[in-house]
């Protein structure tokens, strides 16, 4: 996939060396101590990006981004202040620390504020190599060529593919350093690249759109542009002739990309912020069965090349493998140092979110799940944000396909799927082995035993 082999020379695209960012962090911590701060934490980062979009064979956008920033949090006992700057000069760093201290002076004390316990911070493990940085030295012309190949493959599938929303090639690289006054310092470079295509099939009021993309830390692991364009086109074509269905209660199969959103809803409800604010239907659920016995969920922060791998969280707390759900029972929440204190618990190393959450696949592939469902709805698109995390009510607009005797018979649109997340999770009938890794979740398609589908 890469137009140019990966090379160490790519490091020159960063404005500073990693050890220079470490020096900035040390300077911030030293100045905070000089000003009388009881504790301090600092994050220093910079990034580079290039994105090219081609639409109908023509260049639509070429974007370059360079970002950098330093965020400083100062503690005066239990008073906390935060300030940030994009200016890395010595004067600006001192002024930012002083601004954070001044904010802390006028902030009400919070008994839960402060750095994590020193014993929980990542030590030498902060330097573990997780294979997260793979520069992609592709010139703009090379990216344009890939995008055109991707889009051309989509148009080549059928003359019914009549328009395009564009094919995009994106290159993103960054590096960061996190440090605090307890002696923690860690950081590393990362990369994330993707190739996407979105096309329209049909004409007039009979048009349908769909898309597909591939993302990876290493561009060599991206799907080919031809495969992405071809699949995006076939997805759009398969939706032509979509119609409504009558209101019913049937099994619902969430395609893998959407199954990840169901797991995302679980993470949100099981996160410390929702729990201590009492805005989660999963409050007081530790040790209780919240999923079907078929569901096993693990967190694996140290997967090499993982899209959400890290040896430590945003607090600097060391991350560890753990089992989050075993035989449907919830074994642990997702807590930062602050939210853990609010709940009278210990951090789980999840400041900033989860790390490579893996839903263990079952034995059935996608076709096997359709066969198991028999008659019901396959959902491939969700619309709106109709989720009430306080009571678990779930209602979203949807599109997909009607299934009879385990076979797709026609596309469906303008419907709503509704249930309660408690019931949906408890009634997971199967998890597919068509696992898709996107972002922080890795999960196959999920079959729910029964949901209400509102149509005509």
Secondary structure, DSSP 8 states (H G I E B T S, - for coil): --SS---GGGGGGSSS-HHHHHHHHHHHHHHHHHTT-SEEEEEEEEEEEEEEEEETTEEEEEEEEEEEEEEEEEEETTEEEEEEES--SHHHHHHHHHHHHHHHHTS---TT-S---GGGB--GGGG------------HHHHHHHHHHHHHHHHTT-TTEEEEEEEEEEEEEEEEEEEETTS-EEEEEEEEEEEEEEEEES-GGG-EEEEEEEEESSGGGS--HHHHHHHHHHHHHHTTT-B----EEEEEEE-HHHHHHHHHHHHHHTBHHHHHTT--TTTT-TTSB-S-TT--EEE-TT-TT-TT--SB-TT-BB---EEEEETTEE---B--HHHHHHHTS---S-TTS-SSEEE---S--HHHHHHHH-SEEEEEEEES--B-TTT-EEEEEEEEEEEETTEEEEEEEEEEEEEEHHHHHHTEEEE-S--EEETTEEE--EEEEEEEEE--
